[in-house]
Amino acid sequence: MQSVKPYHHLLLWIFIFFFVLDYFLFVSDTATAVGYTFFEVLIYACIFYVNLHFLIPRFLKGEGKAIYFFGLLFFLILIYILYDFILTGLSPMDENLQQDLISFTLNYTLFVLISFLYWYVILFQQERQRSLALKNEKLQAELLLLKSQVSPHFLFNSLNNIYSLSVIKHDDAPVMIEKLSDLLRYVIYEGTQALVPLEREVELLKNYTDLQQLKKLKGGHNIQVVTKGVAGTQRIVPLLLINIVENCFKHGDMAYNAHAVLVVHLEVKEGQLHFRTENSYTPSNKKNGIGLENVRQQLLYYYPEKHQFEINTADHMFKINLQIDLNL
């Protein structure tokens, strides 16, 4: 059971050694003082580590507390006898026994208390680590759940699009199926990875936009998708940007407004991803949905203090500005 490095223990005992040596140098010669100090510190360390690693872990639990205290008392008595006969040469019935016993009690029980304090600090640190581990596992599970919510969400919409075209036997149905196949491949094989090439995520966005445009949206001719500075070395959390684009289609007025507007602009400069979307909407249909909330939560987890996420609405325009530092 350790919370610090072994050399930290060594430095502590070296400090105690010179602290005790300073006292003995006043009452004896150097050689004798060093011998007395070495034996004194050895007893300190013995009390500290026996209590910390043996007595406390084995007996200081539940009904074992009484055994612990009797065991500690017996151990201290043995240490005292060893100290009294070897170091001072006094017999247990010596006239200085009372004074010696008081000195022993004050000096050596101090290291019992220190070992207790050290043990509780270790328990606190271990409990804190367990708590952080549990929180991390919980957050990981929540993020997996978020991804499982995201993927079926836009795939289900795409299936609906295919169905509507297949009913009327539209010529674009096969093209739509091919693009949907690529989406499924991305979600199944790449969407579960920690990071994916940004190029692949951009390809997903374009495929998704093409799928939507095949629905013959009234405002489809006003859709703009612009990408700049995308390179093969850049990587990003998968299925992150698609939520924003999906939100633009779902809550915008592209389907029924010939004057609708949708702009998707992605640019990378010096490792900084600048992602911006603008879409028109009708006030009655302005809802953020679960997609943007998923984006917020994933950004907080994967890019803490390395992102900016802003939403603005004005003049029936819904604008999102996202900046991510890709230099992980």
N, C-alpha and C positions, 0 to 999 in steps of 0.2 A: 504494500500500500504506500504509494508515493505520489506527491503532488508537485515535487520539485526535482531537479536533477541531482544525481549523487554528489557532484562536486559542490553543490550548495550546502549539503550536510557537512562536507569536509571543511568548508570555509567557516561554518558556524562553530564547529568544535575547535578549530584553530583559534578563533576569536575567544572562545570560553577558556581555552588553555592559557593564553597570554593574560587574560583577565584574572584568572586564579593565580597564575605565576607571580603577578605583580604583588599579591598579598603575601605569599610565602617568602618572597625575597626580603621582606621586612623582618622576618622572624628566624631566618636560617640562611646558610650559605647557598651559593648558586646551585651546586650539584644536588644538595639535599632538597632545595626548593623545586628543582626540575623533577626529581623523583616523586616528591609529594604531589606536585601538580598533575603529573601524568597519571598517578593512581587515582587521584580525586576525579579527574575528568573521565577516566575509565569507568568509575562507579556511576557518574552522571549519565554517561552514554548507556551503560548497562540498564539502569532504571528506566531511562527514556524508551529504549527500543524493546525491552522485554514487555513493558506495559503496553506499548503501541502495537507491537506485532504478535504478541502472544496472549497476554491477559485480557485486554479489551476485546479483540475479535472473538475469543473463545468463550468468555464467561460473562461479559457485560451485555447480556441479552435475556429478556424475560425473567424466568425464575433463576437464572444463573448469576444474578447480581450479588446475592449473599456469598456465593462461592468466589466471585471475583474479589470482593472486599477482604474476605479471609485470606485468599491467595495473595493479594497485594500486601496485606499486613505481614504474612509469613515471609514473603520475599524481602520486604524491607528490614525485618528483624535479622534475617540471614546477612543481608548487606551490611547492616550495622555491626554485627559481630565481626564480620570480615574487616570492616573499616577500623573497629576499635582495637582488634588484636594485631593486625598487620601494620596499620599506619601509625597508630599512636602508642602501641605496646601496653595499653592499659588493660587491666582485668575488668570484667563486668561489675565487680564489687568495689572498684576504685572510688575514692572520695570525689573525684571529678565526674562521676558517671552522670549526675543530673545535668550539669552544665554541658557535657558532651552530647547527651541525649537531646537537649534543647537545640543545640547547634545542628545536630544531624537532622532533626525534624524540620527545621527551617530551611536548610540547604537542599536536602534531598527530596523532600516532598514537593518542593518547587518544580522539580523536573517531572514529577508525576502529573502535576497540573499542566505543565507545558505539553506533555505528551497527550493529555486529554484535549487541550486546545487544538493541537495539531491534528488529532484524529477527527475532531468535529469540522475543522476547515476542509479536510479531505472529503468527508461525507458531503459537505455543502457543495464542493466542486463537482463531485461525482453526480450528485442529484441534479445540479445545474446542467451538466453535460447530458444526462439522460433526458432532462426536460427539453433541451435544445434539439436532441436527436429525435424525440417524439414529435416536436413541432415541425422539424424538417420533413420527417416521414409523412406527417399529416398534410403539409403543404405540397409535397410531391404527389400524394394521392389526389389532392384537390386539383392540381394542375393536369394530371392525367384525366380526371373527370371532365375538366374544362375542354380538353382536346377531344374527348369522346363526344362532348356536346357539339363542338364546332363542326367536326367532320361530317356527321350525318346531316347537320343542319343545311349546309349548302349543297351536299350531294342529293338530298331529298328534293330540293328545289330543282336541281338539274334533271332528275328523273321525271319530275312533273313536266318540265319543258319538253323532254323527249317524248313523253306520252302524248302531249298535245299535238306535236308534229306528226307523230306516227298515226294518230287517229285520222288526220286529213291526208296521210301518205305524202308528206312534204319531202321534196328532194334533199333538204338539208338534214334530215333525220340521221342518215349514216355518218355525216360529218360530226354531228353533235355526239353520237355514240362514241366516235373515236376520241373526241376531246374529253368526254366523261371518263373513258377508259384510262386516259392519262391522269386525270384527277384521282381516280381510284388507286392507281399505281403509286402515285405520290403519297396519298394518305396512308396506305397500308405499309409501304416499304420505307418511306422517308419521313412521314409525319411523326413517327415515334422517336426519331433521333433527337439528340440534344441540339445539334446545329446542322444546317444544310447549306449548300452553296446558295448565295443570294441569286445567282443566275437561275437556279431551279425555282426559287420562290417567285421570281419575276415571270418565268414561263407559266407558272400556275395562275398568276393574276391575269395574264393575257388569255390563257385558255378559258378561264372563268368568264372574262369579259366577252369573249367570242361566243360562248354558250348563251350568254344573256342576249347578245345582239341577234342571234339566230331566232329569237322569239319575235322578231319584227316589231321592236318597240317603236312607238310613235316618235320618240325623241332620240332614237338610236343613232341618227346621223350626227348628233351633237356630242357623242362620246369621244373623249380624247385620252389616250394613254401614252405618256411620255416617260422614257427612261434614259438616264445619262450616267456615265461613269461606272457602270456595273462591270466588275472584273471577276475572273475565276477564283481569286484568292479570298474573296469576301464571303463571310458566312453569317447566318442569321438563324434565330429560332424558327422552326417551321410552323406553318399555319397561323402566323401572326398577322400579316398584312391582309390576308384574305378576308378576315373578319370585318375590316374597315370597308373594303370594297363591296362586300356582300351587303353591309349595312346601307351603303349608298343606293344600291339597286332596290333593296327591300323597302326602304322608307322614303325613297325619292319618288318623283312623279314622271320618271322616264317612260313608263309603260303607256300613259294616257295623255301626256302633254307634248305636243309637237315642238314646243319651244323649251323643253327641259334641257338642262345642262348637267354634264358629268365630266369632271376633269380628274384624272389620276396622274400625278407627277412624282416620279421617283428619281432622285439624283444622289450620287455618292461623291463627297469631296473630302479628301484627306482622312479617310476612315470614318467619316460622319455620314450617316444615312439621313437624308431629308425626304420625307414622304408626306405628300399633301394631296388631299382630296377635296373637291367642291362639288356639291350636287344641289340642284333645286328641289324644293319640296312644297307641299301644301300644308298649311298649319295643322289641319286635322289629322295629318299622317306623320307628324314629326315625333317619332319614337326612336329611342336609342337601341332598344332591344338588349338581349343578353350578349350579343357579339362584342360591343364596345366595352362592356364590363369585363368580359374575358380578356380583352386586350389590356386593360388597366392592370388586372391581377398578374398576368404573365409578364408585363413590363416591370412591375414592382419586384417580381421574383428574379427574373433573368437579367434585368438591366437596372439594378438599384443604383440611383444617383448617376446613371449613365444614359438617361433619356429625358425627353420633354414631350408631353402629350397635352395638346390643347384642342378644345372644341369651341367654335364660335358660330353663332347664328345671327344673321342680319339680312333683311330684304329677301326673305324666303330662300336664303342660301345656307346650307349646312356645310361648315368648313372644319376640316381636321388637319392639324399640323403635328407631325410626329418627327422627332429627331432622336436617333440612336447612335451611340458611340460603338462602332463595330470592333474596336480594338480591345477585345476581351483578353 
